[in-house]
């Protein structure tokens, strides 16, 4: 039997980040070494607190370290219209059962990567400030990174500006550092994550599990559905972040194309856009395995198994 893949989840919980934590914690194909937090869906204090509460709810205790409050350039911006005032509105969550690590996010990532007996996969599901800062601070550890699987960007349009997805828009300079690092990178953008819809039928399947964890997940996703209807006019909310975890667990769950991807840093109307050269017209070398399609049924079966097993 193969050893589980060691992963570090860098996130900004957030409803879909919370579900990504559950998937990474429960699936036997991966070993969740630690969680680092970054401001994005809410302030650093809020998202760190949310990560603690989700771990307590699920009965897990990976080390959690606080990361960047602001992007590499400028100041942080949150998304309260999507995730609510707490960044995780919609359900009663327990108080944290344990404290965060005294290490910073970059220090914890470095320690976990250095001490692991296998190359580590990094999974950023928020702005990539912590990951970029780690790569800049520890070039000696790049060889210890198996790959980076991130949720962000899009092959087509954005969701925060017409062409920029929120995670990339929130820190384009950090995304640029990651995408030009030379490391193996998998991008799961909006074009794929919008296939992972939490439909009423999906919510019924989760609810039928009959556990407190399942009921809480349904309550969180119903809140998420409400804001997505109000803000984007989508009847069902997309579960973005767990897709970046799912394609580490089982790479065949997505189909990918190896393409040149660049981050727009200067465009007045397009700053933060992921420029995906689908037809190789720029002459740039391919640097990112871009997810283009998702096996939706297998994805949701994977999520159901995780919620059931943790419940």
C-alpha positions in Angstrom: 0.0 0.0 0.0 1.3 3.4 -0.9 2.1 5.9 1.8 -0.2 8.9 2.1 0.9 12.1 0.4 2.0 14.6 3.0 0.2 17.9 2.5 0.1 21.4 4.0 -3.2 23.3 3.5 -2.8 27.1 3.3 -6.2 28.6 3.6 -8.6 31.4 4.6 -11.7 29.8 6.0 -14.3 30.6 4.4 -17.0 28.0 3.7 -15.3 26.2 0.9 -11.9 26.2 2.8 -13.7 24.6 5.7 -14.8 21.7 3.4 -11.3 21.5 2.1 -10.0 21.0 5.6 -12.4 18.2 6.1 -11.4 16.5 2.9 -7.7 16.8 3.6 -8.1 15.5 7.2 -10.3 12.5 6.4 -9.1 11.1 3.1 -6.5 8.3 3.7 -4.6 9.1 0.5 -3.2 12.3 2.1 -1.6 13.1 5.5 -2.5 16.6 6.7 0.7 17.8 8.3 -0.5 21.3 9.2 -2.7 24.2 8.3 -1.6 27.8 7.7 -3.9 30.7 7.5 -3.9 33.9 5.4 -6.2 36.9 5.3 -8.6 36.7 2.4 -12.2 35.6 3.0 -11.9 37.5 6.3 -9.2 39.1 8.4 -6.3 36.9 9.6 -7.8 36.8 13.1 -11.2 35.6 11.8 -9.9 33.0 9.4 -7.5 31.5 11.9 -10.2 31.3 14.5 -12.4 29.6 11.9 -9.7 27.1 11.1 -9.5 26.2 14.8 -13.2 25.9 15.1 -13.6 23.6 12.1 -10.8 21.4 13.3 -12.5 21.2 16.7 -15.8 20.4 15.1 -14.2 17.5 13.1 -12.2 16.2 16.1 -8.8 16.8 14.5 -5.8 18.7 15.8 -3.2 19.5 13.1 -0.9 22.3 13.9 -2.3 25.7 12.8 -0.1 28.7 12.2 -1.0 32.3 11.5 0.3 33.7 8.3 0.2 37.0 6.4 -2.4 39.7 7.3 -1.5 41.7 4.2 -0.5 40.8 0.6 3.1 41.3 -0.5 2.1 44.7 -1.9 -0.7 46.9 -0.4 -3.3 46.1 2.2 -5.7 43.1 2.6 -9.3 43.1 1.3 -11.9 40.7 2.6 -15.1 39.2 1.1 -17.9 39.7 3.6 -20.6 39.7 0.9 -19.8 36.0 0.3 -18.8 34.5 3.6 -20.5 36.8 6.1 -19.2 38.9 9.0 -17.3 36.0 10.6 -16.1 34.7 7.2 -17.9 31.5 8.2 -21.5 32.5 8.9 -24.4 30.1 8.9 -23.9 27.6 11.7 -23.0 27.3 15.3 -19.4 26.2 15.6 -17.5 25.1 18.8 -14.9 27.1 20.5 -11.3 26.0 19.6 -10.1 23.0 21.6 -6.4 24.0 21.2 -4.2 27.0 20.5 -2.4 28.0 17.3 1.3 27.3 16.9 3.8 29.9 18.2 5.5 29.6 14.8 4.5 31.8 11.9 3.0 30.2 8.8 6.3 30.4 6.9 8.2 28.9 9.9 5.7 26.1 10.3 5.8 25.3 6.5 9.6 25.2 6.6 9.7 23.0 9.7 7.2 20.5 8.4 8.8 20.3 4.9 12.3 20.0 6.5 11.3 17.2 8.9 9.1 15.2 6.6 10.7 12.0 5.2 8.9 12.5 1.8 8.5 15.5 -0.5 5.5 17.7 0.6 2.6 19.0 -1.5 1.4 22.5 -0.7 -2.3 23.3 -1.2 -3.1 27.0 -1.1 -6.8 27.7 -1.3 -6.6 31.5 -0.5 -4.3 34.3 -1.5 -0.8 32.8 -2.0 1.1 35.2 0.3 2.3 32.6 2.7 3.4 30.2 -0.1 5.3 33.0 -1.9 6.9 34.1 1.3 8.1 30.6 2.1 9.5 30.1 -1.4 11.4 33.4 -1.2 12.7 32.7 2.3 13.7 29.1 1.8 15.1 28.3 -1.6 17.0 25.5 -0.1 13.7 23.6 0.5 12.3 23.9 -3.0 13.6 20.4 -3.8 11.5 19.1 -0.9 8.3 20.3 -2.5 6.5 17.6 -4.5 4.1 20.1 -6.2 1.8 23.1 -5.5 -1.9 22.5 -6.1 -3.8 25.8 -5.8 -7.3 27.0 -6.2 -7.4 30.2 -8.0 -7.7 32.0 -11.3 -9.7 30.9 -14.3 -9.2 30.0 -17.9 -12.1 32.3 -18.7 -13.6 35.1 -16.6 -13.1 36.2 -13.0 -15.4 36.5 -10.0 -14.0 39.6 -8.2 -13.3 41.7 -11.2 -14.3 40.9 -14.8 -11.1 38.9 -15.3 -9.6 38.3 -11.9 -10.6 35.6 -9.5 -10.5 36.7 -5.8 -7.6 34.6 -4.5 -5.2 35.9 -7.3 -6.6 39.4 -7.2 -6.0 39.6 -3.5 -2.2 39.1 -4.0 -1.2 39.0 -7.6 2.5 39.5 -6.8 2.5 36.4 -4.6 0.8 34.4 -7.3 3.4 35.5 -9.7 6.2 34.3 -7.4 4.6 30.9 -7.2 3.9 30.5 -10.9 7.5 31.5 -11.8 9.1 29.3 -9.2 9.8 26.4 -11.5 8.0 24.0 -9.2 5.4 21.6 -10.5 2.0 23.5 -10.3 -1.6 22.4 -10.7 -4.2 25.2 -11.1 -7.9 24.6 -10.4 -9.7 27.7 -11.4 -13.2 28.9 -11.6 -13.8 27.1 -14.9 -13.5 23.8 -13.0 -14.6 24.7 -9.5 -17.9 26.0 -10.9 -18.7 22.4 -11.8 -18.6 21.4 -8.1 -22.0 22.7 -7.2 -23.6 22.1 -3.9 -27.1 21.4 -5.3 -30.1 20.6 -3.2 -29.6 17.0 -4.0 -26.0 17.2 -2.7 -27.2 18.9 0.5 -29.8 16.1 0.9 -27.0 13.5 0.6 -24.9 15.2 3.3 -27.9 15.7 5.6 -28.8 12.0 5.2 -25.5 11.1 6.9 -27.3 12.1 10.1 -24.3 13.4 12.1 -23.7 16.7 13.8 -20.9 17.4 11.5 -23.1 16.7 8.4 -25.9 19.0 9.8 -23.3 21.7 10.4 -21.9 21.3 6.8 -25.5 21.6 5.4 -26.1 24.8 7.4 -22.9 26.4 6.3 -23.5 25.5 2.6 -27.1 26.8 2.8 -25.7 30.2 3.9 -23.1 30.0 1.1 -25.9 29.2 -1.4 -27.9 32.3 -0.2 -25.0 34.7 -0.7 -24.1 33.2 -4.1 -27.7 33.7 -5.3 -27.6 37.3 -4.0 -24.2 38.3 -5.4 -23.7 36.2 -8.5 -27.2 35.0 -9.4 -26.1 31.4 -9.2 -28.8 29.0 -7.8 -26.2 26.7 -6.3 -22.9 27.6 -4.7 -19.6 26.2 -6.1 -17.3 24.4 -3.7 -14.1 25.8 -5.0 -11.3 24.9 -2.6 -11.8 21.2 -2.0 -11.2 20.6 -5.8 -7.5 21.6 -5.2 -7.3 18.9 -2.5 -9.3 16.3 -4.5 -6.8 16.5 -7.4 -4.0 15.7 -5.0 -5.8 12.7 -3.6 -6.7 11.5 -7.1 -5.1 13.4 -10.0 -7.4 11.7 -12.5 -10.4 13.4 -11.0 -9.5 16.4 -13.2 -8.3 16.6 -16.8 -5.4 19.0 -17.2 -3.5 20.7 -20.0 0.1 21.9 -19.5 0.0 25.5 -20.5 1.8 28.9 -20.1 0.1 30.8 -17.4 1.0 34.4 -16.3 -0.3 36.8 -13.8 -1.3 40.3 -14.9 0.3 42.7 -12.4 -0.2 46.0 -14.1 -3.5 46.1 -16.1 -5.8 48.9 -15.1 -8.9 46.7 -15.7 -7.2 43.2 -15.5 -4.8 43.3 -12.5 -4.9 39.8 -10.9 -6.0 38.0 -14.1 -4.6 34.6 -14.8 -3.5 34.8 -18.5 -3.8 31.2 -19.7 -2.3 30.8 -23.1 -4.6 28.0 -24.3 -3.4 28.2 -27.9 0.3 28.8 -27.2 0.3 32.1 -29.0 2.8 33.9 -26.7 5.7 31.5 -27.3 6.2 31.2 -23.5 7.1 27.9 -22.0 4.3 25.9 -20.3 4.5 26.2 -16.5 1.2 25.1 -15.1 -1.0 22.0 -15.3 -4.4 23.7 -15.7 -7.5 21.8 -14.8 -10.0 21.9 -17.6 -12.7 19.4 -16.5 -13.9 17.7 -13.3 -15.4 14.3 -12.6 -18.3 15.7 -10.6 -19.7 12.4 -9.3 -16.4 11.2 -8.0 -15.7 14.5 -6.4 -18.9 14.5 -4.4 -18.4 10.8 -3.5 -15.0 11.8 -2.1 -16.5 14.7 -0.1 -19.4 12.4 1.3 -16.9 9.8 2.4 -14.9 12.4 4.3 -17.8 13.9 6.1 -19.1 10.5 7.0 -15.7 9.3 8.2 -15.1 12.3 10.4 -18.7 12.3 11.7 
